[in-house]
Amino acid sequence: MASMNQGSAARALVIEDINVDRVILLRMLQKLNCEATVARNGKEAIDLFLQGKTFDIVFSDQEMPVMTGPEAVTKIRAMGATEVKIVGLSADFGGMEAFMRAGADVFVPKPMKLETLESMLQDVIHKKNVRG
Amino acid sequence: MDYSNLRRQAASMKKSLFDQGYLDEQFCQVEDLQDEASPNFAEEVITLFFKDSARLISNIEQALEKYPKDFNKWDAYMQQLKGSCSSIGASRMKSECMSFREFCGQGNVEGCMKSFQKVKREHGVLRQKLEAYFQLLRQAGPAGAATRPGM
């Protein structure tokens, strides 16, 4: 595995209600030296943004109780968080349209590979370092 | 104790699980997330999977007994279970979950009922096999055990 850039670490938000999926994604982020915050549904994620928390990248599951991933993405973008990279995740390919329509940057079918995650984080860190 | 033999047995057991279609490559992805900081990560995830999947299966079972039949609800539960199966590489279970969802889409109650029994069966079999696999791994100890002095 290529080592991550030595620039500032990416700050990730994981929005996921399924325990197994959340634990695996968090472990992958840990291995890639990425700080991660957890929300168990879209509403918890929105609450974090309303508290003024900022993230470099958001990973969101599609179907969740209280507020779905696409609903949360719509609200995040409406709050003016246009810079944050948003990755929609779902085991169903049908989720792609909903996420992209809501304003996600990319859709990744579950389960996501570590290499895919590493590539996305490297891209985020690179852009972060360029912005300064 | 012959730790290297135990590790060979564990490797053989894992290969068999793959050859018989119980597991797919995603299981290896989960195991690859283990390191010195998290040496038992795979077993912890699998334990979590069986805890959550047992609850989901129970929810589905209760939902199947209710009237009127709510295919959307059944499908939603099974979608969650299918997702978790994908995440740990539980290939045969995932296939049965997909069959169930197809029957939901067709509004086929009998198909759903029969398919659900298969999901439960695959769940039980996979649980037994993975418990045996991890027990063997625990007995075999960490990979470094082979280099212990006096072995």
Boltz contact constraints between the chains, C-beta under 6 A:
constraints:
  - contact:
      token1: [A, 18]
      token2: [B, 84]
      max_distance: 6.0
  - contact:
      token1: [A, 19]
      token2: [B, 48]
      max_distance: 6.0
  - contact:
      token1: [A, 19]
      token2: [B, 52]
      max_distance: 6.0
  - contact:
      token1: [A, 20]
      token2: [B, 48]
      max_distance: 6.0
  - contact:
      token1: [A, 20]
      token2: [B, 49]
      max_distance: 6.0
  - contact:
      token1: [A, 20]
      token2: [B, 84]
      max_distance: 6.0
  - contact:
      token1: [A, 20]
      token2: [B, 87]
      max_distance: 6.0
  - contact:
      token1: [A, 21]
      token2: [B, 87]
      max_distance: 6.0
  - contact:
      token1: [A, 23]
      token2: [B, 45]
      max_distance: 6.0
  - contact:
      token1: [A, 24]
      token2: [B, 87]
      max_distance: 6.0
  - contact:
      token1: [A, 27]
      token2: [B, 33]
      max_distance: 6.0
  - contact:
      token1: [A, 91]
      token2: [B, 83]
      max_distance: 6.0
  - contact:
      token1: [A, 91]
      token2: [B, 86]
      max_distance: 6.0
  - contact:
      token1: [A, 110]
      token2: [B, 86]
      max_distance: 6.0
  - contact:
      token1: [A, 111]
      token2: [B, 26]
      max_distance: 6.0
  - contact:
      token1: [A, 111]
      token2: [B, 86]
      max_distance: 6.0
  - contact:
      token1: [A, 111]
      token2: [B, 87]
      max_distance: 6.0
